[in-house]
Amino acid sequence: MAAETGNETEKLREVITRARVVLWDFDGPICRLFAGHSAERVASDLVDWLEGQGLHGLLTDGERDSLDPHIVLRAVDRRHPGSDLVSALEERLTREEMRAAPTAMPTGYADPLIRTWRAVGARLAIATNNSPRVVRAYLEGRALLSCFTPHIYGRTDNLRHLKPHPDCLNRALRATGAAPSDALMIGDTPTDHRAAAEAGVPFLGYARNARKEKLLREAGATQIVGSLESVLQVLRSRRA
């Protein structure tokens, strides 16, 4: 991504200065959860497990080939909402996420940014499609849990409320007592952007490569950074 211009830096400063509560997506802005534990393999294993239950025809070819565990999970929930099958599949995904947490790759500058933002008085929350158990395990391992506790809002039994539904953002806003305009969502996917838009929360996109940036811009995101370092620099300049 190209270097930010002075105008872009000023816009970023305005977004950061306005935020009283910062809502973080987890997998992407804070870490790459499956960096050492392939998400594609996890999705494939979920599909294989369904087929082992005699449910080969439950998924479309597109869903089966998506290599995205959340697409597989949502697809099954649409056809069998609230069923034991969905609960078993969700628990299998949670176990895989827990296995991945110890080898997750921290996103560059995420740790110091989290600590700095908390130190200057912002309230921080997690709004994610991942299991809250996994988020807590990762944050505890990085000595970051206290920066967010108790505001960790992740996947629930109601899978219809996964992003792009704004449920986890709305839960965070209610719990922190923040108006949407006083918050900021940091996410790296079009579903994060859509959830923020539906919740009325300003959005800051994080794109670690050109493909991610293209997807975010196509979704309508206008404020995007290629590294969290630029956000950290703005925060540190405010403290100087």
C-alpha positions in Angstrom: 0.0 0.0 0.0 1.2 3.5 -0.7 2.4 5.7 2.1 -0.2 7.9 3.7 -0.4 11.6 2.7 -0.6 14.4 5.2 -4.3 14.7 4.5 -4.9 11.0 5.2 -2.9 11.3 8.4 -5.1 14.1 9.5 -8.2 12.1 8.7 -6.8 9.3 10.7 -6.1 11.6 13.6 -9.7 12.8 13.6 -11.1 9.3 13.6 -8.8 8.3 16.5 -9.4 11.5 18.5 -13.2 11.0 18.4 -13.2 7.4 19.6 -14.0 6.9 23.2 -14.6 3.2 22.8 -12.6 1.0 20.3 -14.2 -2.2 19.1 -11.6 -4.6 17.7 -12.2 -7.6 15.4 -9.9 -10.4 16.7 -8.6 -12.5 13.8 -6.8 -10.0 11.6 -6.3 -6.8 13.5 -5.0 -8.4 16.7 -3.5 -11.6 15.4 -3.6 -14.1 12.6 -5.3 -16.9 14.4 -4.6 -19.7 11.9 -1.0 -18.6 11.0 0.4 -21.9 12.1 -2.8 -23.9 11.9 -4.5 -23.7 8.5 -8.1 -22.3 8.4 -8.5 -24.0 5.1 -7.7 -27.4 6.7 -10.1 -26.6 9.6 -12.9 -25.9 7.0 -12.0 -29.1 5.1 -12.1 -31.1 8.4 -15.6 -29.7 9.2 -16.8 -30.7 5.7 -15.3 -34.2 6.1 -17.0 -34.6 9.5 -20.3 -33.7 8.0 -19.8 -36.1 5.2 -18.9 -38.8 7.8 -22.4 -38.2 9.3 -23.9 -39.0 6.0 -24.6 -35.3 5.2 -22.7 -34.8 2.0 -25.7 -33.1 0.4 -26.2 -30.6 3.2 -23.7 -28.1 1.6 -23.6 -26.6 -1.8 -20.5 -27.0 -3.9 -19.6 -23.4 -3.3 -19.9 -23.8 0.5 -18.0 -27.0 0.5 -15.2 -25.4 -1.5 -15.1 -22.1 0.4 -12.3 -23.2 2.7 -13.8 -20.9 5.3 -15.0 -22.5 8.5 -17.5 -19.8 9.3 -19.2 -20.2 5.9 -19.5 -23.9 6.6 -20.9 -23.2 10.1 -23.4 -20.6 8.9 -24.6 -22.8 6.1 -25.4 -25.7 8.4 -27.1 -23.3 10.8 -29.3 -21.9 8.0 -30.6 -25.4 7.3 -30.8 -26.8 10.9 -31.0 -23.7 13.2 -30.5 -24.5 16.9 -30.0 -28.2 16.3 -27.6 -30.6 18.0 -25.8 -30.9 14.7 -25.0 -27.1 14.7 -23.9 -27.3 18.4 -21.6 -30.2 17.7 -20.1 -28.4 14.6 -19.6 -25.2 16.5 -17.9 -27.0 19.3 -15.5 -28.7 16.8 -14.7 -25.3 15.4 -14.0 -23.9 18.9 -11.7 -26.8 19.7 -9.8 -26.1 16.4 -9.6 -22.3 17.3 -8.3 -23.2 20.8 -5.6 -25.5 19.2 -4.6 -22.6 16.9 -4.4 -19.9 19.6 -0.9 -20.9 20.9 0.6 -20.5 17.4 -1.3 -17.4 16.4 0.8 -14.7 14.9 0.5 -11.3 16.6 -0.4 -8.5 14.2 2.5 -6.0 13.9 2.2 -3.1 16.4 -1.1 -4.5 17.8 0.2 -5.2 21.3 1.7 -1.7 21.9 -1.3 -0.1 20.2 -3.7 -1.8 22.5 -1.7 -0.9 25.6 -1.2 2.7 24.5 -4.9 3.2 23.6 -5.9 1.9 27.0 -3.3 4.1 28.7 -4.7 7.3 27.1 -8.2 6.5 28.5 -10.0 4.7 25.7 -12.2 1.7 26.6 -11.5 -1.4 24.5 -13.7 -4.2 23.5 -13.6 -7.3 21.2 -16.3 -7.8 18.7 -15.6 -11.0 16.8 -17.0 -14.1 15.1 -14.5 -16.3 17.0 -15.2 -18.0 20.2 -14.8 -15.7 23.3 -13.0 -18.6 24.9 -10.3 -18.5 22.3 -10.0 -14.7 22.5 -9.5 -14.8 26.2 -6.9 -17.6 25.9 -4.9 -15.6 23.3 -5.1 -12.3 25.2 -4.1 -13.9 28.5 -1.0 -15.4 26.8 0.0 -11.9 25.5 -0.7 -10.3 28.9 -3.5 -8.2 27.2 -6.6 -9.6 28.8 -6.8 -6.8 31.4 -7.0 -4.2 28.6 -10.3 -5.7 27.4 -11.9 -7.4 30.4 -14.9 -7.8 30.7 -15.7 -6.6 27.2 -15.2 -9.6 24.9 -18.1 -10.3 22.6 -17.8 -13.3 20.4 -19.7 -16.1 18.8 -22.8 -17.2 20.6 -25.3 -20.1 20.1 -27.3 -17.9 17.8 -25.2 -18.2 14.7 -27.5 -15.9 12.8 -25.9 -13.1 14.8 -22.4 -13.6 13.3 -21.1 -10.6 11.5 -22.1 -9.0 9.2 -25.0 -8.9 11.7 -24.1 -6.1 14.1 -25.0 -8.1 17.3 -21.6 -8.3 18.8 -21.0 -4.6 18.2 -24.3 -3.7 19.7 -23.6 -5.9 22.8 -20.3 -4.0 23.2 -21.9 -0.6 22.8 -24.6 -1.4 25.4 -22.2 -2.8 27.9 -19.8 0.2 27.6 -22.6 2.7 27.5 -21.2 4.2 24.3 -23.1 5.9 21.6 -22.2 4.5 18.1 -20.7 7.8 17.1 -18.3 7.8 20.0 -16.9 4.3 19.0 -14.6 3.1 16.4 -14.5 -0.4 14.8 -11.2 -1.8 13.6 -11.7 -4.7 11.2 -10.1 -6.3 8.2 -13.1 -7.8 6.2 -16.1 -6.6 4.3 -18.3 -8.3 7.0 -16.7 -6.2 9.7 -17.4 -3.0 7.6 -21.0 -4.0 7.0 -21.6 -4.8 10.7 -20.1 -1.4 11.7 -22.2 0.4 9.2 -25.4 -1.3 10.4 -24.5 -0.5 14.0 -23.7 3.2 13.0 -20.1 2.9 14.2 -17.2 4.6 12.3 -14.9 2.0 10.7 -11.1 1.8 10.3 -10.0 -0.9 8.0 -6.8 -2.8 8.5 -5.4 -4.4 5.3 -2.2 -6.3 5.5 -1.9 -6.7 1.8 -3.3 -5.3 -1.5 -6.0 -8.0 -1.8 -7.4 -7.2 1.6 -7.4 -3.5 0.8 -9.2 -4.1 -2.5 -11.9 -6.1 -0.8 -12.4 -3.5 1.9 -12.6 -0.6 -0.7 -15.1 -2.6 -2.8 -17.2 -3.0 0.3 -17.2 0.8 0.8 -14.5 1.3 3.4 -12.7 4.7 2.9 -10.4 4.8 5.9 -7.8 2.0 5.6 -4.3 1.5 7.0 -1.8 -1.0 5.9 0.0 -1.1 9.2 -1.2 -0.4 12.8 2.1 1.5 13.2 0.5 4.6 11.7 -2.3 4.5 14.3 0.2 4.0 17.1 2.2 7.0 15.9 -0.9 9.2 16.0 -1.7 8.1 19.5 1.8 8.7 20.7 1.9 12.1 19.1 -1.2 13.0 21.2 0.7 12.1 24.4 3.8 14.1 23.5 
